[in-house]
Amino acid sequence: MCGRIQKNRTAHAPNKRQQLNPALTLVPRPSFIDNAMLFNTIRLTFRLIRFGWRRSRRAAESVITRIMFYLNKVAYGSGMKSCGIPVVDINEGCIMTVGTAFSMNNGLNHNRIGRQQPCFFIADLGGTIQIGNRVGMSGTALVCHNAITIGDDVTIGGNTVIYDTDFHSLNSGRRVGFQDNHLARTAPVFIQAHAFIGSHATILKGVTIGERAVIAAGSVVTKNVPPNQIWGGNPAKFLRLLDDPSVHE
């Protein structure tokens, strides 16, 4: 009987930490705390790897873009920044020049607003593309069979397209075989300094967009836009003056 009592007392005897602090109660660590620490460690590692990968990828993309410009005889100024790789096809007899501090985003990983695409610089049939200083664009397509001129400090939103050609004749007989590009009507496009073109806009042949003019997103511009005006719609039409007090930035 005494032996069993002594055994039970031993089984319930407090450990040294409890003897020092009788109020201390050992509580096991919840498993979700360990899981959270593991998740945070994995997440931090992933972010560090992604950061390094993005930096190295952008450096490689910038080098490849410069090589493509060189192979297409594109003259460009200092400070060019290219995130992603554009499509460049400047055919014989065509010219493309780019000013200083040119910036562009290309593809799936940059300026992610949907409908991702690289920038396209396509010149054929003697076309001339001229881009001024400090111009920025994202996923923009410039298809030139005549002349496209973009002034200084112009900003062009994602997935805008600028065409100076109709591509095809309105004459159904000429369209047979789809060999009528050289017969299609063309007219130069001018986008003057400090203009802003919203995303997904379409600028068609013969259009001049004046200084500091703003084109709303998704617009189809078929005629000239005077300076300091906001235009939008399909086809684009005058909305208001840029300095109108009702315009909120």
ABEGO torsion letter per residue (X at the ends): XAAAAAAAAAAABBBAAAAABAABBBBBBBAAAAAAAAAAAAAAAAAAAAAAAAAAAAAAAAAAAAAAAAAAGBBBBBGBBBBEBBBBBBBBGBBBBBBBGBBBBBEAABGBAEGBBBBBBBBBGGBBBBBBBGBBBBGBBBBBABBBBBBBGBBBBBGBBBBABAGBBABAAAABGGAAAAABBBBBBBBBBGBBBBBGBBBBBGBBBBBGBBBBBGBBBABBBBBGBBBBEOBBBBABBAABAABBX
